[in-house]
Amino acid sequence: MTSEPVEFSAADGYTLRGTLWSPDAPPRALVLIHPATAVPERLYAGFARFLTERGFAALTYNYRGIGASRPARLSALHARMRDWVELDVGAAIAWARNAYASLPLLAVGHSVGGHAIGLSAGTAHLRAAVMVAAHAGSTRLISRAGERLKVRLILRVLGPLASTLLGYVPGKRLGLGEDLPAGVFREWSHWTTLPRYFFDDPTLGAAERFSKQQLPILALGFDDDPWANPRAIDLLVSYLTRAAVERRQIDPNAAGSGPVGHMGFFRSRPGAVLWPAVADWLAHALDAPRAAGRPPLSIAAGNRA
């Protein structure tokens, strides 16, 4: 296995940085790993290395404003969350198509990275995709009252105040992960107030975008995730009306993975239990014949894995 730093530019010229992970033998496909909000690519390094052991190449990368794609002055960056999906994810797909024109493309999207699978026009170039803990992020869908209150306090009081004072949101101090560009945070915060999350934002056209995706999608949820609960995940994937969706809800205790929550799937201890099934699903999707039309949406929220 080898890893090498890569750079590519979004359509607006912004430079994004990531890492290409390659197996020793010629890869069977390239897996794009779309990150979660405020999460740098290093979280996904272990999973990327595992994929190389299964014969896949993988691309991890950072959205604008995050990790190695952060500018010298974060407060000077003007960006929205939709820019991550439209420009940054689109740039990663374009880079992959150019650098590996002969390889099929797959994607694994974490949280907002899973949203990108539904929202990005570039998804049309994928053979299949996995959504990990991707959900409709309306705070009213958070089932635990204490967690709901905490998230609302951060998203509607502390974060906006900090962004006004600093010009960015200190995510590390607020427990969100990496620091966030103010515009990204503001759009995210607004969407969380809407009953159906970004599907209720008329400027985004999310429902129409989701309805255009026609590929096999595996949607994963975990019983101990305080945010991406079954109700929130099922609302999101219900808009994938032309995709072949397989929905798996996993009990970490029954699976023997240890705690997973919203971030744990990509950590090595749970990954030792959970990653093989995802790699198997990707391999099966890759080997399946490409049909002219996709079967209609099929959600089995009660399925356990």
Phi and psi restraints in degrees (value plus and minus 20) as a CYANA .aco file:
   2 THR   PHI    -148.3  -108.3
   2 THR   PSI     133.1   173.1
   3 SER   PHI    -151.6  -111.6
   3 SER   PSI     121.9   161.9
   4 GLU   PHI    -164.8  -124.8
   4 GLU   PSI     121.2   161.2
   5 PRO   PHI     -89.4   -49.4
   5 PRO   PSI     125.1   165.1
   6 VAL   PHI    -152.6  -112.6
   6 VAL   PSI     135.0   175.0
   7 GLU   PHI    -151.6  -111.6
   7 GLU   PSI     123.3   163.3
   8 PHE   PHI    -171.4  -131.4
   8 PHE   PSI     137.4   177.4
   9 SER   PHI    -128.7   -88.7
   9 SER   PSI     120.5   160.5
  10 ALA   PHI     -96.6   -56.6
  10 ALA   PSI     151.2   191.2
  11 ALA   PHI     -81.2   -41.2
  11 ALA   PSI     -45.6    -5.6
  12 ASP   PHI    -110.9   -70.9
  12 ASP   PSI     -13.4    26.6
  13 GLY   PHI      72.8   112.8
  13 GLY   PSI     -25.0    15.0
  14 TYR   PHI     -89.5   -49.5
  14 TYR   PSI     114.0   154.0
  15 THR   PHI    -107.7   -67.7
  15 THR   PSI     107.1   147.1
  16 LEU   PHI    -132.4   -92.4
  16 LEU   PSI     127.5   167.5
  17 ARG   PHI    -145.8  -105.8
  17 ARG   PSI     123.7   163.7
  18 GLY   PHI    -177.4  -137.4
  18 GLY   PSI    -181.3  -141.3
  19 THR   PHI    -158.9  -118.9
  19 THR   PSI     114.2   154.2
  20 LEU   PHI    -119.4   -79.4
  20 LEU   PSI     106.4   146.4
  21 TRP   PHI    -130.1   -90.1
  21 TRP   PSI     103.7   143.7
  22 SER   PHI    -145.7  -105.7
  22 SER   PSI     117.6   157.6
  23 PRO   PHI     -93.8   -53.8
  23 PRO   PSI     146.3   186.3
  24 ASP   PHI     -87.8   -47.8
  24 ASP   PSI     -55.1   -15.1
  25 ALA   PHI    -113.2   -73.2
  25 ALA   PSI     144.1   184.1
  26 PRO   PHI     -74.8   -34.8
  26 PRO   PSI     111.4   151.4
  27 PRO   PHI     -92.8   -52.8
  27 PRO   PSI     132.5   172.5
  28 ARG   PHI    -105.3   -65.3
  28 ARG   PSI     -43.3    -3.3
  29 ALA   PHI    -187.3  -147.3
  29 ALA   PSI     145.9   185.9
  30 LEU   PHI    -131.8   -91.8
  30 LEU   PSI     106.2   146.2
  31 VAL   PHI    -122.7   -82.7
  31 VAL   PSI      99.1   139.1
  32 LEU   PHI    -106.9   -66.9
  32 LEU   PSI     107.0   147.0
  33 ILE   PHI    -127.1   -87.1
  33 ILE   PSI      84.0   124.0
  34 HIS   PHI    -106.0   -66.0
  34 HIS   PSI     101.3   141.3
  35 PRO   PHI     -98.3   -58.3
  35 PRO   PSI     149.6   189.6
  36 ALA   PHI    -106.5   -66.5
  36 ALA   PSI     154.2   194.2
  37 THR   PHI     -82.8   -42.8
  37 THR   PSI     110.3   150.3
  38 ALA   PHI      43.4    83.4
  38 ALA   PSI       3.8    43.8
  39 VAL   PHI    -136.0   -96.0
  39 VAL   PSI     100.1   140.1
  40 PRO   PHI     -96.9   -56.9
  40 PRO   PSI     145.3   185.3
  41 GLU   PHI     -84.1   -44.1
  41 GLU   PSI     -39.3     0.7
  42 ARG   PHI     -81.8   -41.8
  42 ARG   PSI     -46.0    -6.0
  43 LEU   PHI     -80.8   -40.8
  43 LEU   PSI     -49.3    -9.3
  44 TYR   PHI    -116.4   -76.4
  44 TYR   PSI     -16.8    23.2
  45 ALA   PHI     -83.9   -43.9
  45 ALA   PSI     -63.7   -23.7
  46 GLY   PHI     -83.0   -43.0
  46 GLY   PSI     -62.2   -22.2
  47 PHE   PHI     -85.0   -45.0
  47 PHE   PSI     -60.0   -20.0
  48 ALA   PHI     -83.3   -43.3
  48 ALA   PSI     -62.6   -22.6
  49 ARG   PHI     -81.8   -41.8
  49 ARG   PSI     -61.2   -21.2
  50 PHE   PHI     -80.2   -40.2
  50 PHE   PSI     -62.5   -22.5
  51 LEU   PHI     -80.8   -40.8
  51 LEU   PSI     -56.1   -16.1
  52 THR   PHI     -84.8   -44.8
  52 THR   PSI     -51.9   -11.9
  53 GLU   PHI     -87.6   -47.6
  53 GLU   PSI     -41.7    -1.7
  54 ARG   PHI    -118.6   -78.6
  54 ARG   PSI      -9.1    30.9
  55 GLY   PHI      72.4   112.4
  55 GLY   PSI     -12.4    27.6
  56 PHE   PHI    -120.6   -80.6
  56 PHE   PSI     127.6   167.6
  57 ALA   PHI    -108.0   -68.0
  57 ALA   PSI     136.9   176.9
  58 ALA   PHI    -162.3  -122.3
  58 ALA   PSI     126.3   166.3
  59 LEU   PHI    -137.2   -97.2
  59 LEU   PSI      99.0   139.0
  60 THR   PHI    -125.9   -85.9
  60 THR   PSI     129.5   169.5
  61 TYR   PHI    -179.5  -139.5
  61 TYR   PSI     152.0   192.0
  62 ASN   PHI    -135.4   -95.4
  62 ASN   PSI     114.0   154.0
  63 TYR   PHI     -85.0   -45.0
  63 TYR   PSI     140.3   180.3
  64 ARG   PHI     -75.9   -35.9
  64 ARG   PSI     114.5   154.5
  65 GLY   PHI      70.0   110.0
  65 GLY   PSI     -27.0    13.0
  66 ILE   PHI    -139.3   -99.3
  66 ILE   PSI     121.1   161.1
  67 GLY   PHI      32.8    72.8
  67 GLY   PSI    -151.7  -111.7
  68 ALA   PHI     -90.5   -50.5
  68 ALA   PSI     -29.4    10.6
  69 SER   PHI    -118.2   -78.2
  69 SER   PSI      -7.1    32.9
  70 ARG   PHI    -102.7   -62.7
  70 ARG   PSI     115.5   155.5
  71 PRO   PHI     -97.9   -57.9
  71 PRO   PSI     150.8   190.8
  72 ALA   PHI     -80.4   -40.4
  72 ALA   PSI     -58.8   -18.8
  73 ARG   PHI    -140.2  -100.2
  73 ARG   PSI      81.9   121.9
  74 LEU   PHI     -83.5   -43.5
  74 LEU   PSI     -51.4   -11.4
  75 SER   PHI     -85.9   -45.9
  75 SER   PSI     -38.6     1.4
  76 ALA   PHI    -109.4   -69.4
  76 ALA   PSI     -25.8    14.2
  77 LEU   PHI    -104.1   -64.1
  77 LEU   PSI     102.1   142.1
  78 HIS   PHI    -121.3   -81.3
  78 HIS   PSI      88.3   128.3
  79 ALA   PHI    -170.6  -130.6
  79 ALA   PSI     133.3   173.3
  80 ARG   PHI    -138.3   -98.3
  80 ARG   PSI     144.7   184.7
  81 MET   PHI     -82.6   -42.6
  81 MET   PSI     -54.7   -14.7
  82 ARG   PHI     -84.7   -44.7
  82 ARG   PSI     -43.4    -3.4
  83 ASP   PHI     -85.8   -45.8
  83 ASP   PSI     -55.0   -15.0
  84 TRP   PHI     -78.7   -38.7
  84 TRP   PSI     -65.6   -25.6
  85 VAL   PHI     -94.2   -54.2
  85 VAL   PSI     -66.5   -26.5
  86 GLU   PHI    -101.1   -61.1
  86 GLU   PSI     -64.2   -24.2
  87 LEU   PHI    -113.5   -73.5
  87 LEU   PSI     -68.5   -28.5
  88 ASP   PHI     -96.4   -56.4
  88 ASP   PSI     -67.4   -27.4
  89 VAL   PHI     -83.4   -43.4
  89 VAL   PSI     -61.7   -21.7
  90 GLY   PHI     -79.6   -39.6
  90 GLY   PSI     -58.1   -18.1
  91 ALA   PHI     -87.9   -47.9
  91 ALA   PSI     -59.3   -19.3
  92 ALA   PHI     -83.3   -43.3
  92 ALA   PSI     -62.2   -22.2
  93 ILE   PHI     -86.5   -46.5
  93 ILE   PSI     -62.6   -22.6
  94 ALA   PHI     -82.8   -42.8
  94 ALA   PSI     -61.7   -21.7
  95 TRP   PHI     -81.5   -41.5
  95 TRP   PSI     -64.9   -24.9
  96 ALA   PHI     -83.2   -43.2
  96 ALA   PSI     -61.2   -21.2
  97 ARG   PHI     -85.3   -45.3
  97 ARG   PSI     -54.8   -14.8
  98 ASN   PHI     -97.1   -57.1
  98 ASN   PSI     -63.1   -23.1
  99 ALA   PHI     -96.8   -56.8
  99 ALA   PSI     -49.5    -9.5
 100 TYR   PHI    -153.5  -113.5
 100 TYR   PSI      41.8    81.8
 101 ALA   PHI     -80.6   -40.6
 101 ALA   PSI     -47.7    -7.7
 102 SER   PHI    -109.7   -69.7
 102 SER   PSI     -26.8    13.2
 103 LEU   PHI    -116.9   -76.9
 103 LEU   PSI     119.6   159.6
 104 PRO   PHI     -86.1   -46.1
 104 PRO   PSI     130.3   170.3
 105 LEU   PHI    -130.0   -90.0
 105 LEU   PSI     117.4   157.4
 106 LEU   PHI    -146.7  -106.7
 106 LEU   PSI     146.3   186.3
 107 ALA   PHI    -163.8  -123.8
 107 ALA   PSI     127.5   167.5
 108 VAL   PHI    -145.4  -105.4
 108 VAL   PSI      98.2   138.2
 109 GLY   PHI    -133.6   -93.6
 109 GLY   PSI     108.9   148.9
 110 HIS   PHI    -123.5   -83.5
 110 HIS   PSI      99.6   139.6
 111 SER   PHI      36.5    76.5
 111 SER   PSI    -132.7   -92.7
 112 VAL   PHI     -83.1   -43.1
 112 VAL   PSI     -45.4    -5.4
 113 GLY   PHI     -84.6   -44.6
 113 GLY   PSI     -50.1   -10.1
 114 GLY   PHI     -92.8   -52.8
 114 GLY   PSI     -56.1   -16.1
 115 HIS   PHI     -77.3   -37.3
 115 HIS   PSI     -58.1   -18.1
 116 ALA   PHI     -81.1   -41.1
 116 ALA   PSI     -50.8   -10.8
 117 ILE   PHI     -83.2   -43.2
 117 ILE   PSI     -55.3   -15.3
 118 GLY   PHI    -102.6   -62.6
 118 GLY   PSI     -51.4   -11.4
 119 LEU   PHI    -112.4   -72.4
 119 LEU   PSI     -50.2   -10.2
 120 SER   PHI     -99.6   -59.6
 120 SER   PSI     113.6   153.6
 121 ALA   PHI     -84.1   -44.1
 121 ALA   PSI     -45.6    -5.6
 122 GLY   PHI     -86.4   -46.4
 122 GLY   PSI     -36.8     3.2
 123 THR   PHI     -79.6   -39.6
 123 THR   PSI     -44.1    -4.1
 124 ALA   PHI     -79.5   -39.5
 124 ALA   PSI     -39.2     0.8
 125 HIS   PHI    -112.1   -72.1
 125 HIS   PSI     -19.3    20.7
 126 LEU   PHI    -113.0   -73.0
 126 LEU   PSI     126.9   166.9
 127 ARG   PHI    -100.9   -60.9
 127 ARG   PSI     -55.6   -15.6
 128 ALA   PHI    -185.9  -145.9
 128 ALA   PSI     145.6   185.6
 129 ALA   PHI    -171.6  -131.6
 129 ALA   PSI     135.5   175.5
 130 VAL   PHI    -141.4  -101.4
 130 VAL   PSI     110.6   150.6
 131 MET   PHI    -123.4   -83.4
 131 MET   PSI     102.0   142.0
 132 VAL   PHI    -130.0   -90.0
 132 VAL   PSI      95.5   135.5
 133 ALA   PHI      34.5    74.5
 133 ALA   PSI      15.7    55.7
 134 ALA   PHI    -112.3   -72.3
 134 ALA   PSI     108.3   148.3
 135 HIS   PHI    -170.0  -130.0
 135 HIS   PSI     144.0   184.0
 136 ALA   PHI     -93.8   -53.8
 136 ALA   PSI      96.3   136.3
 137 GLY   PHI    -107.1   -67.1
 137 GLY   PSI       1.3    41.3
 138 SER   PHI     -80.9   -40.9
 138 SER   PSI     110.1   150.1
 139 THR   PHI     -85.4   -45.4
 139 THR   PSI     -42.8    -2.8
 140 ARG   PHI     -88.5   -48.5
 140 ARG   PSI     -33.8     6.2
 141 LEU   PHI    -108.4   -68.4
 141 LEU   PSI     -26.9    13.1
 142 ILE   PHI     -92.8   -52.8
 142 ILE   PSI     100.3   140.3
 143 SER   PHI     -97.3   -57.3
 143 SER   PSI     -52.6   -12.6
 144 ARG   PHI    -104.6   -64.6
 144 ARG   PSI     103.6   143.6
 145 ALA   PHI     -80.3   -40.3
 145 ALA   PSI     -62.9   -22.9
 146 GLY   PHI     -83.9   -43.9
 146 GLY   PSI     -61.6   -21.6
 147 GLU   PHI     -87.2   -47.2
 147 GLU   PSI     -59.7   -19.7
 148 ARG   PHI     -81.3   -41.3
 148 ARG   PSI     -63.3   -23.3
 149 LEU   PHI     -84.5   -44.5
 149 LEU   PSI     -62.5   -22.5
 150 LYS   PHI     -82.9   -42.9
 150 LYS   PSI     -65.7   -25.7
 151 VAL   PHI     -84.8   -44.8
 151 VAL   PSI     -61.8   -21.8
 152 ARG   PHI     -84.2   -44.2
 152 ARG   PSI     -57.7   -17.7
 153 LEU   PHI     -81.3   -41.3
 153 LEU   PSI     -62.8   -22.8
 154 ILE   PHI     -89.6   -49.6
 154 ILE   PSI     -66.9   -26.9
 155 LEU   PHI     -97.1   -57.1
 155 LEU   PSI     -46.0    -6.0
 156 ARG   PHI    -134.4   -94.4
 156 ARG   PSI     -32.6     7.4
 157 VAL   PHI    -143.8  -103.8
 157 VAL   PSI     -84.8   -44.8
 158 LEU   PHI     -88.2   -48.2
 158 LEU   PSI     -65.2   -25.2
 159 GLY   PHI     -83.2   -43.2
 159 GLY   PSI     -70.7   -30.7
 160 PRO   PHI     -79.2   -39.2
 160 PRO   PSI     -59.2   -19.2
 161 LEU   PHI     -83.3   -43.3
 161 LEU   PSI     -65.3   -25.3
 162 ALA   PHI     -84.4   -44.4
 162 ALA   PSI     -60.2   -20.2
 163 SER   PHI     -85.5   -45.5
 163 SER   PSI     -53.1   -13.1
 164 THR   PHI     -89.0   -49.0
 164 THR   PSI     -60.3   -20.3
 165 LEU   PHI     -97.6   -57.6
 165 LEU   PSI     -58.0   -18.0
 166 LEU   PHI    -126.4   -86.4
 166 LEU   PSI     -41.3    -1.3
 167 GLY   PHI      66.8   106.8
 167 GLY   PSI     -19.3    20.7
 168 TYR   PHI    -175.3  -135.3
 168 TYR   PSI     153.0   193.0
 169 VAL   PHI    -127.9   -87.9
 169 VAL   PSI     101.0   141.0
 170 PRO   PHI     -95.6   -55.6
 170 PRO   PSI      59.5    99.5
 171 GLY   PHI     -78.6   -38.6
 171 GLY   PSI     -54.6   -14.6
 172 LYS   PHI     -83.0   -43.0
 172 LYS   PSI     -60.8   -20.8
 173 ARG   PHI     -92.6   -52.6
 173 ARG   PSI     -50.9   -10.9
 174 LEU   PHI    -111.4   -71.4
 174 LEU   PSI     -20.7    19.3
 175 GLY   PHI      59.9    99.9
 175 GLY   PSI       1.8    41.8
 176 LEU   PHI    -114.2   -74.2
 176 LEU   PSI     -33.3     6.7
 177 GLY   PHI      94.9   134.9
 177 GLY   PSI    -151.4  -111.4
 178 GLU   PHI     -93.2   -53.2
 178 GLU   PSI     140.3   180.3
 179 ASP   PHI     -80.8   -40.8
 179 ASP   PSI     128.6   168.6
 180 LEU   PHI    -139.2   -99.2
 180 LEU   PSI     121.6   161.6
 181 PRO   PHI     -78.6   -38.6
 181 PRO   PSI     121.5   161.5
 182 ALA   PHI     -78.6   -38.6
 182 ALA   PSI     -62.7   -22.7
 183 GLY   PHI     -86.6   -46.6
 183 GLY   PSI     -56.4   -16.4
 184 VAL   PHI     -82.4   -42.4
 184 VAL   PSI     -67.2   -27.2
 185 PHE   PHI     -82.2   -42.2
 185 PHE   PSI     -63.7   -23.7
 186 ARG   PHI     -82.5   -42.5
 186 ARG   PSI     -62.7   -22.7
 187 GLU   PHI     -87.5   -47.5
 187 GLU   PSI     -62.7   -22.7
 188 TRP   PHI     -79.2   -39.2
 188 TRP   PSI     -67.7   -27.7
 189 SER   PHI     -78.7   -38.7
 189 SER   PSI     -62.7   -22.7
 190 HIS   PHI     -81.7   -41.7
 190 HIS   PSI     -66.2   -26.2
 191 TRP   PHI     -80.2   -40.2
 191 TRP   PSI     -54.7   -14.7
 192 THR   PHI     -88.4   -48.4
 192 THR   PSI     -35.1     4.9
 193 THR   PHI    -105.1   -65.1
 193 THR   PSI     -33.1     6.9
 194 LEU   PHI    -108.0   -68.0
 194 LEU   PSI     120.8   160.8
 195 PRO   PHI     -75.5   -35.5
 195 PRO   PSI     -60.5   -20.5
 196 ARG   PHI    -130.8   -90.8
 196 ARG   PSI      10.0    50.0
 197 TYR   PHI      36.7    76.7
 197 TYR   PSI    -157.3  -117.3
 198 PHE   PHI     -91.6   -51.6
 198 PHE   PSI     -29.7    10.3
 199 PHE   PHI     -86.5   -46.5
 199 PHE   PSI     -38.9     1.1
 200 ASP   PHI    -114.7   -74.7
 200 ASP   PSI     -14.0    26.0
 201 ASP   PHI    -115.2   -75.2
 201 ASP   PSI      86.7   126.7
 202 PRO   PHI     -86.6   -46.6
 202 PRO   PSI     -37.1     2.9
 203 THR   PHI    -100.9   -60.9
 203 THR   PSI     -31.6     8.4
 204 LEU   PHI    -118.1   -78.1
 204 LEU   PSI     -54.6   -14.6
 205 GLY   PHI      45.9    85.9
 205 GLY   PSI      18.4    58.4
 206 ALA   PHI     -84.7   -44.7
 206 ALA   PSI     -61.0   -21.0
 207 ALA   PHI     -81.2   -41.2
 207 ALA   PSI     -63.2   -23.2
 208 GLU   PHI     -85.0   -45.0
 208 GLU   PSI     -61.5   -21.5
 209 ARG   PHI     -82.7   -42.7
 209 ARG   PSI     -67.6   -27.6
 210 PHE   PHI     -79.5   -39.5
 210 PHE   PSI     -59.3   -19.3
 211 SER   PHI     -88.1   -48.1
 211 SER   PSI     -35.5     4.5
 212 LYS   PHI    -105.2   -65.2
 212 LYS   PSI     -34.9     5.1
 213 GLN   PHI     -97.4   -57.4
 213 GLN   PSI     108.4   148.4
 214 GLN   PHI    -151.1  -111.1
 214 GLN   PSI      53.3    93.3
 215 LEU   PHI    -169.5  -129.5
 215 LEU   PSI     142.6   182.6
 216 PRO   PHI     -88.5   -48.5
 216 PRO   PSI     112.6   152.6
 217 ILE   PHI    -152.3  -112.3
 217 ILE   PSI     110.4   150.4
 218 LEU   PHI    -122.5   -82.5
 218 LEU   PSI     101.3   141.3
 219 ALA   PHI    -130.3   -90.3
 219 ALA   PSI      95.3   135.3
 220 LEU   PHI    -125.1   -85.1
 220 LEU   PSI     117.2   157.2
 221 GLY   PHI    -154.3  -114.3
 221 GLY   PSI     139.2   179.2
 222 PHE   PHI    -150.0  -110.0
 222 PHE   PSI     116.0   156.0
 223 ASP   PHI     -82.6   -42.6
 223 ASP   PSI     -43.9    -3.9
 224 ASP   PHI    -118.3   -78.3
 224 ASP   PSI      -6.9    33.1
 225 ASP   PHI    -100.7   -60.7
 225 ASP   PSI      97.7   137.7
 226 PRO   PHI     -93.1   -53.1
 226 PRO   PSI     -35.6     4.4
 227 TRP   PHI    -130.3   -90.3
 227 TRP   PSI     -71.9   -31.9
 228 ALA   PHI    -107.6   -67.6
 228 ALA   PSI      51.0    91.0
 229 ASN   PHI    -103.7   -63.7
 229 ASN   PSI     148.7   188.7
 230 PRO   PHI     -74.8   -34.8
 230 PRO   PSI     -59.8   -19.8
 231 ARG   PHI     -82.4   -42.4
 231 ARG   PSI     -63.1   -23.1
 232 ALA   PHI     -91.0   -51.0
 232 ALA   PSI     -57.4   -17.4
 233 ILE   PHI     -88.0   -48.0
 233 ILE   PSI     -65.1   -25.1
 234 ASP   PHI     -84.9   -44.9
 234 ASP   PSI     -53.9   -13.9
 235 LEU   PHI     -82.5   -42.5
 235 LEU   PSI     -64.3   -24.3
 236 LEU   PHI     -81.6   -41.6
 236 LEU   PSI     -72.7   -32.7
 237 VAL   PHI     -94.3   -54.3
 237 VAL   PSI     -34.6     5.4
 238 SER   PHI     -83.7   -43.7
 238 SER   PSI     -39.3     0.7
 239 TYR   PHI    -105.2   -65.2
 239 TYR   PSI     -25.8    14.2
 240 LEU   PHI    -106.6   -66.6
 240 LEU   PSI      46.3    86.3
 241 THR   PHI     -93.0   -53.0
 241 THR   PSI     -35.0     5.0
 242 ARG   PHI    -137.4   -97.4
 242 ARG   PSI     -17.2    22.8
 243 ALA   PHI    -112.0   -72.0
 243 ALA   PSI     137.5   177.5
 244 ALA   PHI    -113.9   -73.9
 244 ALA   PSI      73.4   113.4
 245 VAL   PHI    -115.8   -75.8
 245 VAL   PSI     107.9   147.9
 246 GLU   PHI    -129.3   -89.3
 246 GLU   PSI     103.0   143.0
 247 ARG   PHI    -127.8   -87.8
 247 ARG   PSI     102.0   142.0
 248 ARG   PHI    -142.0  -102.0
 248 ARG   PSI     104.5   144.5
 249 GLN   PHI    -129.2   -89.2
 249 GLN   PSI     100.1   140.1
 250 ILE   PHI    -130.1   -90.1
 250 ILE   PSI     110.6   150.6
 251 ASP   PHI    -111.7   -71.7
 251 ASP   PSI      88.2   128.2
 252 PRO   PHI     -77.4   -37.4
 252 PRO   PSI     -54.2   -14.2
 253 ASN   PHI     -85.3   -45.3
 253 ASN   PSI     -65.5   -25.5
 254 ALA   PHI     -87.9   -47.9
 254 ALA   PSI     -55.2   -15.2
 255 ALA   PHI     -94.9   -54.9
 255 ALA   PSI     -41.2    -1.2
 256 GLY   PHI      58.1    98.1
 256 GLY   PSI       3.4    43.4
 257 SER   PHI    -110.0   -70.0
 257 SER   PSI     -34.1     5.9
 258 GLY   PHI      59.6    99.6
 258 GLY   PSI     158.2   198.2
 259 PRO   PHI     -77.2   -37.2
 259 PRO   PSI     120.8   160.8
 260 VAL   PHI    -138.1   -98.1
 260 VAL   PSI     -73.4   -33.4
 261 GLY   PHI      41.1    81.1
 261 GLY   PSI    -165.5  -125.5
 262 HIS   PHI    -109.7   -69.7
 262 HIS   PSI     -43.8    -3.8
 263 MET   PHI    -132.1   -92.1
 263 MET   PSI     -38.4     1.6
 264 GLY   PHI     -89.2   -49.2
 264 GLY   PSI     -40.2    -0.2
 265 PHE   PHI     -74.4   -34.4
 265 PHE   PSI     -54.6   -14.6
 266 PHE   PHI    -110.8   -70.8
 266 PHE   PSI     -16.0    24.0
 267 ARG   PHI    -112.5   -72.5
 267 ARG   PSI     133.7   173.7
 268 SER   PHI     -85.7   -45.7
 268 SER   PSI     -57.8   -17.8
 269 ARG   PHI     -86.4   -46.4
 269 ARG   PSI     -74.7   -34.7
 270 PRO   PHI     -82.7   -42.7
 270 PRO   PSI     -54.2   -14.2
 271 GLY   PHI     -81.1   -41.1
 271 GLY   PSI     -53.3   -13.3
 272 ALA   PHI     -78.4   -38.4
 272 ALA   PSI     -48.9    -8.9
 273 VAL   PHI    -112.8   -72.8
 273 VAL   PSI     -59.0   -19.0
 274 LEU   PHI    -114.0   -74.0
 274 LEU   PSI     -50.2   -10.2
 275 TRP   PHI     -84.6   -44.6
 275 TRP   PSI     -60.2   -20.2
 276 PRO   PHI     -76.7   -36.7
 276 PRO   PSI     -59.7   -19.7
 277 ALA   PHI     -85.2   -45.2
 277 ALA   PSI     -56.1   -16.1
 278 VAL   PHI     -89.9   -49.9
 278 VAL   PSI     -62.4   -22.4
 279 ALA   PHI     -82.0   -42.0
 279 ALA   PSI     -59.2   -19.2
 280 ASP   PHI     -83.5   -43.5
 280 ASP   PSI     -61.3   -21.3
 281 TRP   PHI     -84.2   -44.2
 281 TRP   PSI     -63.0   -23.0
 282 LEU   PHI     -82.2   -42.2
 282 LEU   PSI     -62.6   -22.6
 283 ALA   PHI     -84.2   -44.2
 283 ALA   PSI     -60.8   -20.8
 284 HIS   PHI     -85.4   -45.4
 284 HIS   PSI     -63.3   -23.3
 285 ALA   PHI     -83.6   -43.6
 285 ALA   PSI     -55.2   -15.2
 286 LEU   PHI     -88.5   -48.5
 286 LEU   PSI     -57.8   -17.8
 287 ASP   PHI    -102.8   -62.8
 287 ASP   PSI     -38.0     2.0
 288 ALA   PHI     -89.5   -49.5
 288 ALA   PSI     124.2   164.2
 289 PRO   PHI     -83.7   -43.7
 289 PRO   PSI     125.3   165.3
 290 ARG   PHI    -102.6   -62.6
 290 ARG   PSI      96.1   136.1
 291 ALA   PHI    -104.3   -64.3
 291 ALA   PSI     134.2   174.2
 292 ALA   PHI     -87.0   -47.0
 292 ALA   PSI     -55.2   -15.2
 293 GLY   PHI    -147.8  -107.8
 293 GLY   PSI     133.7   173.7
 294 ARG   PHI    -120.0   -80.0
 294 ARG   PSI     128.3   168.3
 295 PRO   PHI     -86.0   -46.0
 295 PRO   PSI     138.2   178.2
 296 PRO   PHI     -87.4   -47.4
 296 PRO   PSI     146.2   186.2
 297 LEU   PHI     -75.2   -35.2
 297 LEU   PSI     114.4   154.4
 298 SER   PHI    -154.9  -114.9
 298 SER   PSI      91.0   131.0
 299 ILE   PHI    -129.5   -89.5
 299 ILE   PSI     106.4   146.4
 300 ALA   PHI    -143.3  -103.3
 300 ALA   PSI      56.4    96.4
 301 ALA   PHI     -84.3   -44.3
 301 ALA   PSI     -42.6    -2.6
 302 GLY   PHI    -104.8   -64.8
 302 GLY   PSI     -25.3    14.7
 303 ASN   PHI     -80.3   -40.3
 303 ASN   PSI     117.1   157.1
 304 ARG   PHI    -133.8   -93.8
 304 ARG   PSI     129.1   169.1
